[in-house]
Amino acid sequence: MKGAVVVLILAALLLPASAQAADPVQFNVVFLMAETPQDHGWNAAHWRAIQDLKSLGVIIKDGLVGFTVQLPDGNLLNVSTIQQIGYNVADIERYARQAVNSGADLVVGTWFDSATVLAALAEEYPDVKFLHVSGYPMVKSNGRNFSTYFIRQEQGDYAAGVGIARAMLHQHGVGMVGTFYIPEPVRAVNGFLLGMQSVDPTATMTVVWIQSWLDQQKEILAAEGLIAEGFGLIRQLADTPYSSITACDAGIPAVGYGTDVPCAQITNEWNWGPAYVFYVSSLIDGTWTAGDRWEGFETGAVVMKGPLAPSIQDIVDGFTDGTLNPWCGMSGRALLADGTYQTITDAPCLSDLDQLTMQWFVDGYTGEAPTNQEPVSFGK
């Protein structure tokens, strides 16, 4: 008997390591970031959301650019970030390929400019999954390994506008520091204006466009210029908070955007965490399905912060349960390619695609307008 035991032990020792104890399966997720989490804005919000993935298991390794989580079944989730890539398409492609070649199972692009690169790489690498944030409908899911996701942040813009008007902070004029007059910021402008106008139909807003997602100097100069013109409230639309901070330092009320600005009266904060947990969980359990998702208060994707946040809980509830839809009956105008304006009166309820391609402003807007190559139509 003793000899038999020895033989069994020796046999076990001679087995390949994989037969003795199966190695854990490793899931590798790489997030690409334009800037660093220290921007106090867009990238900080994504970094905060990435940390939510730690809830999927036990953290066994943690670092400045990533971490490893041991999942309940013993398998491993390796999360890493490549930061400060910038906005040049060649640079984005180089780092995205680096992620794929390093063994990534899922590559996530967290800013607008990474859209076309990830869509193209998804065709080249069918066994790798790709997720792009903020590019739909510029790019769409291929139905296989490429998905898009975005937050309905204009719901938060509307709620913030309601809060400002209810507190009567708009009466000395609202100046906004905008980014680019493309559909995403255009929806933000219209959402905030519609929110104010739901309380005060005469509310108006002037926008200065800095033609950048984040530029500290331009944000400060634009805010200072609006304050010098006499505007009594500054609405931040840039991805970083410097226009809000400039207003606060001048004793002017501010409205934050994207990431909570402590001095702001109200901020509609992006919460990418629920989506990241959803996508990574579906990667792990094998239920991944490619598609295009657009979510708001109903999934916790938008969170209101600041002293005025409690005053608009009814608005949040209305979006959450689907009883509130402010995108109906709007009036405004669109600039056409020939230099004339198209007047829009009592527009029908906008579809998702109508909103996602919005290139016109509602009444009460003052500032530059994007040029529409053809008249605005609805029901897309």
N, C-alpha and C positions, 0 to 999 in steps of 0.2 A: 504493500500500500504506500509506504514511504517513497519507494522508487517511482511509483506512478505519479505521485504528487510532484516530484522533482521533474519528471518528464513533462508534465503539464505546464509547470512554470517555465521551463526552457522553451517549450513550444510557443508560449505566449510572448516570451522575450524575442523570439525569432520572427514574429509576425510583423508586417509593415506597421508603421506608426498609425496609418489611417485605419487599420483594422483593430488596433488596440483601443483607440479612442478617437472618434470622428472629430476633425477640426471644425470649429464653429464656422458657419457661413458668415461672410462679411459683406455688408451692404455699404457701398461708398457713394456719398452724396457730396457734390461740390457746388457751392454757391459762388457765382461771379458777381463782383461789386464794382461799381464805377469809382467810388471814393472809399473812405474809411468810416467806421462807425463813430468816429470822433467829429463828424460833421454836424451833430446835434439835429439832424433832419432825416432825409430820406434813407440814407444808409444806416443811420442809427436805428430807425424803425425796423429795417430788415434784420439787423444784427439782433435786436431784441426778440424778433420773431423766431430767428434761428435757435435761440436759447430754449424756446418752447419744446424743441425736439428732445431735450434732456429728460422730459417727462415720460418718454417711451421706455425707460429702463433705469439702470444704475450707472452713474457716471464713473468710468474707470480711468479716464484720461481727460484732462482739460488743459486748454492753452489759449493763447492770444488770438489764434486764427481758426480754431476748431476744437473738436472733442470726440471722444469715443464713448458710446453707450452700450452696455451689455443688456441685451433684450431679455425678457422673461424666459425665453426658451434657450438661452445661452449663446445665441448668435450675437454678432456685433454690428453696430451701426457706427460707421466712421463719417463724421461731418467735418468738412473743411471749407475754408473760404479763400478765394483769390481776390485781394483787395487792390484798390487804386489802379484799376485797369484803364480808366479814362473813357473817351468817347470816340476814339478812332477805330473804324471797322477792322482794319488790319490787326490792331492790337487785340481787339476783342476776339477775333478768330484765332489768333495765336494762343491766347490763354485758354480759350475753349477747347482747342485741340490738345493742349497740355493736360487739361482735366480728363478728356477722353482717354488719352494715352496712358494716364496714370491709373486707369482702371475704374473710372467713375461709372456707376450704374445709372445715376441721375445727375444731370447738369442743369442748374437753375440760373437763368439770367434775370437779374433784379432791376433792370432799367431799360427804358425805351429803346436805346440804341443797340441793344444786343439782340433785337428781334430777328432780323434777317439772317444773322449769322447762325443762330440756333436752329432756325427753320431749315436752313441749307444743310447743316451738319446732321440733322435728324434723318435726312434722306441718305446721307453717306454712311451713317452708322445706325442701321436699323435695330441693332441689339442694345443700344443705349437709349435711355429715356431722357427727354428734354422738356423743361418747363420754362416758358417765358412769361414774365410779369410786366404788364402795362403796354403791350403792343397790339392787342386785338382792337379793331378788325384789320389793322395794317398787315398782320399775319394771322393765320387761322390754324387750328389743329389739323394735322394730316390724318387724323382718325386712327393712327397706329402708335407712334412713339413720341409725338410732339403735342403738348398741350399749352394753352394760354390761360392766364388768370389775371383778374383785375378786381379792384375794390370800387364799389359805387360811392366814391368819396363825395360826389355831389349831393348825396343824401345828408352828409354831415355839413356841407356848405349851406344847404337850405336850413338845417336846424340852427346853425350858427347865426344866419341872417335873422331868423325868428327871434332868437335870444337877444341879439343886439337891438332890434326894433322894439321889443317888449321893454327893454331897459332904457329905451329912448336915447341910446348912445349914437344914433345915426344922424341926429338933427343938425349937427354942425358940419355935415358932409363926410362922405366915406371915400377914401383914396385907397386903391389896391395896387400892390407891387406884383405885377404879373410876370409870367415866364415867356411862353410862346403862344401866339393866338392860333393854336391847333385845337382839335375837339376836346381833349381832356381839360385844359385850362378854360376853354370857352364854356364847358358845362359847369365848371366851378364858379365862374363869374355869374352865369345865369342862375345857378342854384342859389347862391348867396343873395342876389338881387330879388329873386322870387320869394325867398324867405322873408326878407325885409318888407317887400310889398304886400305879403299876406297880412301884415300888421298895419303897414302904412303904405297905401297904394301910390303915394307921391315920392317914395324913396328912390334915390338915384345913386350912382357910383361912377367914379372916374378911375380908369386903369392906366398905369404906366407900364409898358412892356419892356423888360430888360433883355429879352432875347437870350436867356440863359436859364437852365434849371436851377443853378446855384452859383452865385457870384457875390461874395461878401461885400465888395466895394460897391457894385452896382445896386445891390439891395439897400445898402445904407444911403447912398446918394439919392435913389428914387424916393425912399421914405422921407429923407430930409427935404427934398423938393416939394413933396405933397404937403408936408407940415408947413413949409414956408408959404405955400399957397393958401393956407388957412383951413385945410381939412382937419376935422376934429376926431377922426378915427382912422387907423391904418389897418387894412386887411392884408395879411401876408398870403401870398400864393406861391412864392418860391419854396424850393425844397429845404431850405435852411432858414433859421429864424431871425436873421439879422435885421430885417425890416421891422419885425415886431419889437425886437429889443431896442432898436433906435427910437421907436415911438414911445416905449415905456420910459426910456431914459429922458425923453423930452416931456414927460408927464401927459402923454396922449394915450388914450385907450387903444388897445391892440387886439386883433383877432389872429390867433395862431393857426398853423396848418400842418398836418402830418404827424408831428411829434409835439407833445405837450410843451408849451412855452409858459414857464411858471408865472410870468408877469402878465400874461394875456387874460382878457376877460373870459374868453371861451376859445377852445381849440377843437377842431375835428381831427382826431388822431387816427392814423392808419394802424390796423392790427392784422398783420400778415400771418401771425402765428397759427390760427386755426387752419388756414389753407395749407401751410407747410406741414403741419402734423397730418393732415388728410392725405396729401400727396405722398409723403414719405411712408406713412402707414400702408398705403395701397401698394407701394413698391415692395415693402417687406412681406405683406401677406398674399401678394400675387393677384390682387384685385384691380391693378392699375387699368384704367380706361381713359384713352385720350379724348380730349374735348376742350371746349371753351367755357370757362366759368366766370361769372360776374356777380359778386355778392356784396351785401351791405349790412345794415343793422341786424337783419334776421339771423346772421351767422356770427355776429360779434366782430365783423370785419371793420366796422367803424365804431369808435368810442369817443364820446364827448367828455372833455376835460375843462376845468376852470370854474370860477365862481358862478357863472351864469348857467352851467350845465344842468343843475336841478330844475331850472325854470322852463326847460324845453323837453321834459320827460314825455309829455303827451305827444310831441312830434316824433321822438324816437319810437314810442309805442306804435304810432300810426304807420311808420315805415316797417316796423318789425312784423306787425300783423297784416300788412298789405292794404290797410284802409286808406292810406294817404298816398296820393299820386299827384304831385304838383306839376307834372309835365303835360298838362292838358289846358287848352284854351289860351295859350300864350300869344302875345303880340310883340312884334319887333321888326327888324329889317336886316337884310343881307346885302352885302356889297357884291355886285356882279362884275364880270371881267370887263365889261364895256364902261365901267365907271359909274353906272347908275345903281340905285338901290331898289331892291325888291321889298315891298311892304308886306308884312305877314300879319294877318289879323285872325284872332281866335283859332290858332292852329289846333288840329285834332290831337288827341292823346298820342304822344310820341312813342314809337316802338323802341326796343332796345337799340336797334341799329340806327334809328333816327337820332337817338341821343349820342351814340358812340361816334357818329360822323358829323355832329353838330358844328356848323360853321357860320352861325348867325347869332346876333345878340338881341335879347329882349329889350323892350322899352325901358328907359332909365339908365342905359349904359352910355358912357362917354369915353371915347378913346379910339385907337386904330381898330380897323376891322379886317378880318381875313377875306381875301377875294375868292368868290365862288365862280368856278368856270361855267356853271350853268345854274338856272334857277333852282331854289330849294324845293324839294318835293317831299311828301310824307308817305308813310306806309311801307317803308323799306323792309 
